[in-house]
Amino acid sequence: MTHHDLKCDPVPFTEVFEGRKRAEFRKNDRFFEIGDTLTLWEWLRHPGRKSYQYSGHFVNATVTHVERGGAYGIRVGYAMLSLNVDGCGVSSLPGGAA
């Protein structure tokens, strides 16, 4: 089992944070497996620029199912991850460093 720190745009992040979304569609360049843990970090886009800023919000989750690309309309190289949210919070820096 592996831990993954992942950036997440505000709209899907909020849906996970508030408990309405329990799946995450991702490029499978990390070879996600059942039992892996994730920390989703909310990143805010700056209007008119290509830069981002960390909001301070995060969600910790465990991967409970992985549907890899090549079936069900999922493109090869991508995966749909089913999540169990383990907790949410605010931290000063990604990775939990203060």
C-alpha positions as CSV (number, residue, x, y, z in Angstrom):
1,M,0.0,0.0,0.0
2,T,1.2,3.5,-0.9
3,H,0.3,7.0,0.1
4,H,-0.4,9.6,-2.6
5,D,-0.5,13.4,-2.2
6,L,-2.8,14.7,-5.0
7,K,-3.8,18.2,-6.0
8,C,-7.5,18.7,-6.6
9,D,-9.5,21.6,-8.2
10,P,-12.0,23.3,-5.9
11,V,-15.3,22.0,-7.4
12,P,-14.5,18.3,-7.1
13,F,-12.6,18.8,-3.9
14,T,-15.6,20.5,-2.3
15,E,-17.9,17.6,-3.3
16,V,-15.5,15.1,-1.6
17,F,-15.0,17.4,1.4
18,E,-18.8,17.8,2.0
19,G,-19.5,14.0,1.5
20,R,-21.4,14.0,-1.8
21,K,-18.6,12.5,-4.0
22,R,-16.9,9.2,-3.2
23,A,-15.0,8.5,-6.4
24,E,-12.0,10.2,-8.1
25,F,-11.1,9.9,-11.8
26,R,-7.4,10.1,-12.2
27,K,-4.6,9.5,-14.7
28,N,-3.2,6.1,-13.5
29,D,0.5,7.1,-13.6
30,R,0.8,6.2,-9.9
31,F,-0.6,2.6,-10.4
32,F,-3.3,3.0,-7.7
33,E,-4.2,-0.1,-5.7
34,I,-6.9,-1.0,-3.3
35,G,-5.8,0.0,0.2
36,D,-3.7,2.9,-1.0
37,T,-4.2,6.1,1.0
38,L,-4.7,9.5,-0.6
39,T,-4.5,13.1,0.6
40,L,-6.4,15.4,-1.7
41,W,-5.1,19.0,-1.4
42,E,-7.4,21.8,-2.6
43,W,-5.5,24.0,-5.1
44,L,-7.0,27.3,-6.2
45,R,-6.3,28.7,-9.7
46,H,-5.3,32.4,-10.1
47,P,-7.6,34.0,-12.7
48,G,-5.8,34.8,-15.9
49,R,-2.6,32.9,-14.9
50,K,-1.5,29.3,-15.0
51,S,-0.4,29.4,-11.3
52,Y,-2.1,27.7,-8.3
53,Q,-2.2,28.4,-4.6
54,Y,-2.8,25.9,-1.8
55,S,-6.1,26.7,0.1
56,G,-5.2,24.8,3.3
57,H,-8.0,22.3,3.0
58,F,-7.3,18.6,2.6
59,V,-9.2,15.2,2.6
60,N,-7.6,11.9,3.7
61,A,-9.1,8.8,2.0
62,T,-8.5,5.1,1.4
63,V,-9.0,3.6,-2.0
64,T,-11.6,0.8,-1.8
65,H,-11.9,-0.1,-5.5
66,V,-9.9,0.7,-8.7
67,E,-11.5,0.5,-12.1
68,R,-8.7,0.7,-14.6
69,G,-9.0,2.0,-18.2
70,G,-9.8,-0.3,-21.1
71,A,-13.3,-1.1,-20.0
72,Y,-16.6,0.7,-19.2
73,G,-15.6,3.7,-21.3
74,I,-12.6,4.5,-19.2
75,R,-9.6,5.4,-21.4
76,V,-6.5,3.3,-21.1
77,G,-4.0,5.0,-18.7
78,Y,-6.8,6.3,-16.5
79,A,-8.6,4.9,-13.5
80,M,-11.8,5.5,-11.5
81,L,-11.0,5.3,-7.7
82,S,-13.7,4.5,-5.2
83,L,-12.9,6.2,-1.9
84,N,-13.7,5.9,1.8
85,V,-13.1,9.3,3.4
86,D,-11.1,9.0,6.6
87,G,-11.0,12.7,7.6
88,C,-10.8,16.3,6.5
89,G,-9.1,19.3,7.8
90,V,-6.9,22.4,7.3
91,S,-3.1,22.5,7.3
92,S,-0.7,25.3,6.7
93,L,1.3,23.3,4.1
94,P,0.7,20.2,1.9
95,G,2.1,17.1,3.4
96,G,1.1,18.2,6.9
97,A,4.3,20.2,7.5
98,A,3.6,23.2,9.7
